[in-house]
Structures are given as C-alpha cells and as structure tokens.
Amino acid sequence: MSMEIIGTYLVGICLLIGTGFALVGTIGLLKFNDSMTRLHAPTKVGTIGIGALLLASMIHSYVVGEGSLHELLIMAFLFVTAPISANFIAKVNIHKQSCVTPPPPPRDDTWSTLNVPEADRELAAEPEA
C-alpha cells in the first residue's frame, strides 16, 4: 500500500473519531438540564472531536503535498482556551448562585470555596512598602 492510501485511511479514521466526539458533545449539550452539566459535554468532548478533525485536515494536506501546520496553532489555542473558558463560565454560575453550590470540603473550610481565611485577609489589607 502506498503512503497516499494509508494517509487517506488515516484521514477517514480521524474524521470518524472527530465527528463521533462532536456528536456526543452535541447530544450532551441538548440532553443535560442545568448549565453546569450542560457545560461539561461540549468543552470536554468537543475539544477532542475538533482536535481529531484538525488532525485529519493536517494529514490530508500532507497527503496532497501541500503541508500545513496552521492546524497545530488552532489546536494549541483550542486546548488552552477551552478549559479556561469552561472554568470561567462555571465560576460565574457559582457566583450568581444559579446552580447548586458544590459541597464544602471535608476538613478545610477554605479550599475550593469562596471563603477567604482570616490570615489571608490580614495580609491583603496590609499596604506594601
């Protein structure tokens, strides 16, 4: 088998994987009820789906003979920004109290909550020299 045929099969496999993940993310977005669970499906699953589609595009451009690395920049941007934006959207939902607040941690009352320890408040209130 030539490299062209192998590349075509790899492109097809990446397209199937990418569309499968994108479909699962879309179904999750439509089926979940509240915004926090709805946020999880497209950000986690969609990132891998779009990554596989971009990988298929890269492989196809090299098979055709016009190599392209633009997709790597898109993938890097996507993999960096998707989790950060999901975190910001989740924090907005928690601050607006439009969802159920996460349960308090078992031992430390300031970890992963909106409470600030008293010692940290005193440090933040002191003016810097």
N, C-alpha and C positions, 0 to 999 in steps of 0.2 A: 504494500500500500504506500502511496506517495504521501508526502507531507501535506499536500493540499486536501486530500481525502481525510486524513487524520484531523487536520485543522477544522474541516467542515463538520466532522462529528463532534469535536470539542465545542464548537460554536453552538451546535444544536443542543448538546447536553447543558451548556451554561444557560442557554435561553430557556430550556425547560425548568431548570432549577430556579432561575430568576423569576419566571412567571409563576411558578408554584408558590414561592415565598411571598411574592406580591399579592397573589390571590388569597393566601391565608391571612395576610395582614389586612386586606380589604374586608374579608369576611369578619375578622375580629373587630374591626372598626365599626362595622354595621351592627353586629350582634350584641356587643357589650353595652351595658346600660349607663353607667356613670362615667364621668370624664376621666377619672384616674385609671380605670381599667381599659377604657377606650384608648387612652394614650399609649398603653403598653404595646398593643398589637402593631400599629404601623411603625413605631420607632424601632422596635427590636427586630421584627421580621422583615420590614421593608428595607432596612439598611442592607441586610444580607441579600435580599432579592435584587435591589438596584446594583449592588456590588457584582453579582453574578451577571447581570445584563451588561454592565460596563466591561466586565472581563470578556464576555462574548464579543463585544464591539472591538476590543483590543486584538483578540485572536483573529477576528475576521480581517482587520486592517493589515495584519502581518501576513495572512494567507494571500490576500490580494496583492501584496507587495508594496503597499503604502503605509508603512509602520506609523503608528500614532501612540504617543504617550500622554495625550491630553486627558485620557480617561483616568490615569493614575492621579492626576491633580483633583479631578472630580471625586474620586473615591476617597482620597485623603481628606478633602473638605467635608464630605458626607460623613465619614466615620468620626470626625472630630466634632462636627456641629450637631448631629442628630442626638447624641446622648446629652449634650449640654442643653439644647433647647427643650428636650423632654424633662430634664431636671428643673428648668425654669418654669415650665408650664405646671409641673407638679407642685412646686413651691407656691405659685400663685393660687392654685386651688386650695392648698392648705391654709394660706394666709386669709383668703376670702372665706374660709370655712364652708366651702360649697361641697365638701366631701367629708367623709368620716376621717377624723384625725387619727393618725397612727397611735397605737397603744404606747403607753410610757415604757421606757426600758426597765428591765428588772432591777438593776442595782443603782444606776447613776441617773439622777433626775434631770441632767442637762445634756446628755448625749442624744443627738438626733431629735432634739425638740427645739422649741422656740424660747425656752428659758435660758437666761444668762446667769452663770454663777456670780455670787456677790463679789468674790475676789476679782473677777474679770471686770465687773462694773467699776470697781475702785481704780483698777489700772487704766481703764478707758477714760475715767473722769480726770485723772492727773494730767496737768499740762506738761508737754515735753519741753525739755531745756534746749 
